[in-house]
Amino acid sequence: MTLIDTLHRWTGGLVGLLLAMLGLSGAILVHKDAWVMLPHATDAQIQGTAHLAELTQRIMDDPATRPESILFATKDFGLDRLTYKGGAGAYVDQSGALVTRWTSQWERPEIWLFDFHHHLFAGDRGEIIIGVVAICGLFFVVTGVLLWLRTRKTFSFRLWPARMTRPAILRHHRDLGIVITPLLVLSLVTGAVLVFRPMAALLFGPGAPAQIDRSLAEPPPHTGKIAKRLNWSAMIEMGRQRFPEAEVRSLSLPRRGNGLITLRMRNPEEWLPNGRTTLWFAADSGAFVAARDAKNLSPAVRGYNLLYPLHAAKVGGFLYRFVMTLSGLSLALLGTFAVWVFWCRRIASARGSG
């Protein structure tokens, strides 16, 4: 048990502050649609096929002003988001009128906060670091439960330490941690599996990662460059013809030179905010290439698609958002106090010995 205690303290001391920052940023992002206050942000969502087709054609028609993607309004947020190169972007209302634009993500707190929480401002490398930190957090939780068992008879739940002394902070840390453990496990497991897809085998079986890779793979790339003029409205119309009940969620230009325009849709039974129901079109002609119906995905893949909505509280309404807010704030509190107690004690000992 001494070894577990040592590993637990060092894990908290080394990654506790980053865990705290991820927990706090996650708690804030859960309520993003409520605190991004812009004109028309509370407008009712418009999903009429003719309206979306005409709007998309108008936005995407001119190559000089064409965005890299359109993220359409949701039931909770009434603005369309346009993304351009170099972190630039804009919000437009559902008639296409400009609401606000930015030239860098640093001008929009919801965008840079999302980038921090998902990538640590470091792209794929930052995402890997976050995955490693999430695994460390799980180790922190498991060892914390084992250590709590020794002192369970003194359990006393408090939202804040009774005194700002080391013994009181440690007791608060221990008892708050055991109460919030199920929520921390949910947040950390979903976060880790989303970063490290092979970990899906732990939740959905040994063959799940390969199934997920196959099912979510894009069609073979096309070599043609994007044409100056395309029938963008026809893409929206075809999406609605094939999936009449699905919500149109986003339209994206080719990525990584794959020559494919991607239209994502969300069937009513899907929890994933932007859905996995997808159509691909050739960028040089606008011709239909392939489609994926999320209803035909295997149980393992459908289970994997539930992880992000659970992690980001995109289901369950206000009650579940409140629960995940508690998880994020508790992680922030536990991580901050872990670092404080761990390093302040060592600094004080070093000063005393000097």
C-alpha angles and dihedrals in degrees: 000000000000090000091050090050091051093048091047093052094046093046090052092045095051103040102016096099093050090047088051092052092048091049093050094045090048092052090052094046092053087071097039095123090057100049099041094091112187134140112283092010089124095048116129114261116260115208103162110141095225092048094049092045093052093044093049092049091051095048097043101035100088112066091204094061100025114133123221090238145359120217106195126221120273133211089265100040120041102198131090115228121217120199124204134180121288097027094298120138148146143217117227128182119245092270090058097254114145115253100172139335136199136196097206135029089240088074092064116056094198090057100047091042090054090048091051094048094048104030110010086235087290106097118223093351091056090049090055090050090052090051091052091048090051090054089049088050090054090051088049091053096046094048090044091057091050092050092046091059090069092059102029092121090066094052115145120163117224131165089213133022115271089231133006092246126118096250092047093047092049092050092048091047092051097046097041089048094056092050095050096039097107092053093045090051090051093050096043098043094049091046094049095047092048089056098038105039094187087068087070085083088073091059105030106024137274095290095050100094092054091046091050093048092050096044096047097041118119122240117268110291123261122224100214121107121235113278122238092233125034136163096249094167090059089060091056091045093050090049090054093046092055096039107024095171096046125106115236106236113168146352120205136185119234116298127209089004094292094140093228130123110212126213114188123198135180123223116213093252094052119102095192105103095228096029130223095249100113142176125195127204132189110258095215097053109009089238117155112258109172145332137211123206111206090208089068096054119114120261091253092054093045088051091051089051089059094062099078095047089050093046095047097036093242091149135047098048125240095334094060092042087055091050093051090045088058089050093052096044092046091051089050091051096044093047094047094049091044091057093042096052094040099050100031090057091052093046090050091048091049092051092047093051091047 
